Structure formats: C-alpha cells, structure tokens
C-alpha cells in the first residue's frame, strides 16, 4: 500500500541519492583514463593503482566497525564519504594541473579505497535497518536499485565520454566528488539518514547483535 512504487518516500529518496553518486561514478569512469593519459602519458597506470584501491577497500571494511564503535555508525558514514570526496577532488585537481607525482597517486588510491570500504560497510548496515524500519524488503529494494542503476549505467558513460573533448577530462572526472557531497546533502536535508537519529539506529544495531549472540549461545 505504499506510494512511490511501493517503496515509500524515504526509501525512494535513498535510492535517488545513491543514483546521484552512481552518475558521478559513471562520469569518472568515462574520463579517468583520459585524465591519467594527459598527466602521465600512459592510462595503463590505472590498472596498477586499482590494486591499491582494492587493498585499501578491504582494510576499510575492517576499520568500519572500529570507527562506528567510537564515533557512531552514522557519523562514520558521513565522515568517510566527506573525506572520500575531498580526497578525490584533490586528486583530480592535482592530475589536471600536472602536479601529481605517480607515487602520490598510489597513496591517493589507497586512501580512497580505505574510505570507500568504511563508507560502503557503514552504509550497508544503515540501509538494512532503514529498510526494516520502513517495511521494505531487501528484495524489492535491490530490484528497483538494480533497474534504475542499469538505466543510468548505459547512457551516462556515453554522454560523459562525448563531453570529455569539449569540457575536459578533469571537469568530467570532478563530477564524482561533487555528486558525493550532493547526495550527502540530500540525505541530511530530507532526513533520510539523519544525524540526530544516529544513536537510535546504533542501539538497534547493538540490540540485534546482542540477540544474535544470545541465540548463538
């Protein structure tokens, strides 16, 4: 009986914010190779730095619980995403101005990977409890998310790639960190993931873990 395609306004808005980030990610994918080619004369460097990003992401997934236990799950989510956006923006700026040494690019990718791992893990936990709170099944959420994300994934790279020669690879790549900030602002403005509700959500998480422990015993 819910509106908004059976998702409800809150979950629909959550998907909307995630799609904003996804659009930025597609823009980066369309222009990052050209930006790297312009900076280093070899876009194959991306394959090397991607390894550092993957390792950083695995480390970040393990660190997410550490930070959530100390500053809270919601603050961890927002802090990791803000740091990720700032880091990506700085990296794009330095690449575009020719100030990026290759060794520092490895560091940027490793750091971004760590922040991505922390952000993704905390977002996954928050999303699960948000869906339960809104009475929306994981299956319905994944179905709509996959459908809408795929719709964006087809035209966005082609459109953004076509704009690279005119607008420049740096500007197109810089869309990604900008969309991260925009999505976070949407989450706060529409109270999708409100900071004031952080403690309540974290108590739900803690209680769920306690129940799991008791059942296991």
N, C-alpha and C positions, 0 to 999 in steps of 0.2 A: 503493500500500500504506500510505499514511499514515493515521493516525487523524484525528479532529477534522475530519470531512467532506473528507478528502483534503488538508487544509491543514497539518496538524501543529499541535502545541500553541502554538508560538511565533507563527506567523502568525495563528492563530485569536485568540490573546491580543492581537496587534497590532490586528486588526480590532475587537476588543472595546474597547480603549482609544480608538480612533478613533470608535466608536459613542457612547461616553460624551461625547466632545466634540460630536458631532453632535446629541445630545439637548440639550445646553446651547445650541447654536446655534439649534435649533428653538424653545427656550424664549425666547431673546432676540428672535427674530423675531416671536413671538406677543405680546410685551409691550412692545417698544421703542417702538412708535408711541404707545401709551397713556402711557408714561413721558414721552415728549417732549411730548405734548399737555398733560400735567399741569404740566410745567416751563415751557413757552413758550406754551402755548395754541394751538399750531399744529404738527401732526405732519408737515406737508409739508416741514418743515425737514430731515427725514431724506433727502429727495431731493438736497438741496444738499450736506449733509455727506458723502453717499455718494461724491460726486465726489472729495473729498479723500482718502477711504479708497482709492479705486481708484488714484489717482495715487501715494499712499503705497505701495500694494502693488507697483506696477511698480518704484518706487525700491528697495523691499526685496528684490525678486528679483535686482536687480543687485548689491546690497550683500552678499547671502548669501555669495558666493564670496570677497569681501574678508575678511569676518569668519572664515569657515571656514579660510582660509589662515593666519590669525593665532592663533586660539584653538582651532581644530579643529571639524570638522563636527558632532560630537555635542554639544559644549558650546554651539555656536551654536544648535542646535535647542532645547536646554533653556533657554538664556538668553532667546532670543526669545519662547518660549512663556510663561515666567515673567513677563517684562516685559509681555507682552500681557495676561496675566491680572490683574496688578497695575493696569495702566492701565485696563482695562475695569472692574475693581472700583471704582477711584477715580471713574471717570466716572459709574457707576451711583449711587454714594453721593452725589456732588455733585448729580446730577439729582434724586434722590429727596428731598434736603434743601433744594432750591431755591437752591443755592449755585453753580450752573453758569451763567456768562455765555455767550452764544451764541458769541462769538469764541473762547472756550476750548474749546468743543465741537468746533469745526473743527480745532483743534490736536490734541485727543484722537483724533479720527477719522483724521487724517493720520498720527499716531504709531502708532496701532493698525494702520493699513494697512501701514506700513513693517515693523512686527514680524510681521505676518501673512505678508507677502511673504518675509521672511527665513526664518520658521519653515516655511512650505509648501515652499520650494525645498530647504532642507536635509533636511526630512522625506522629500521625494520621492527624493532621492539615497540616503539611508539605506535607504529601503524597497526600492529596486531591488536593492541589494546584499544586503539581508536575504533577499529572496525567492530570489535566486540561491543564497545560502548554504544555505537551507532546501529547495532543489529544488522550489519552487513557481512556476508560470508566472505571468506578468503577467495573462494572460487569465483564469486561474482566480481569482486574487486580485480582479480587477476585477468578475468575475461575482458572487462572494459579497459583496463590499463594496457593490455597487450594489443587490443584492437586499435585504440587511439594512438599508442606509441608507434605502431607499424604504419599508421596513416601518415604520421609526421616523418617517419624514417625514410619514406620513399621520395617525396618531393623536396624536403629540406636540403639534403646534400646537393641535389642538382641545382636548386636555386642559389644556395650559398656559394657553390663552386663556380657558377656562372658569374657571380658578383666579384669574385676574387680579382680578376684582371682590372676591374674598374675601381673598386673600393680599396683593394689591397688586402693581402693575406693577414696582416696584423690586425686590421679593424675587424675582419670577419672572425678571426680566432678570438678576439677580445669580447665577442658577444657572449661566450660561455661564462666567464666570471660575472659578467653583468646580469645574466639570467639567474645565476645562483642567488645573488642579492635580491633581485626582484621577487623570486619565489619565496625567499625567507620573509620578505616584507608582506607578501600576500598571506603567508601562514600566520603572521602576527596580527595583521590588520583585521582579518576575518576570524581570528581566534580559532584557527584550525589546530594549531599546536601552540596554545598559549603558555607563556612562561609562568603565569600565576597558577596554572593547573599542574605544574611540574610535580609538586610534592604528592598530589593526589594520585597521579599516574604512577609515580615511583612506588607509592605504597601498594598499589595494585600489583605492580611487578614483584615487589618484595613478598607480598602475601601469596602470589601464585607460586613463587619459588619455594616458600615455606610449605605450601600444600604438597608440592611435588616431592619435597624432602620427606615429609611425614608419610606420604603414600609409599614411597620407596622403602622406608624403614618398616 
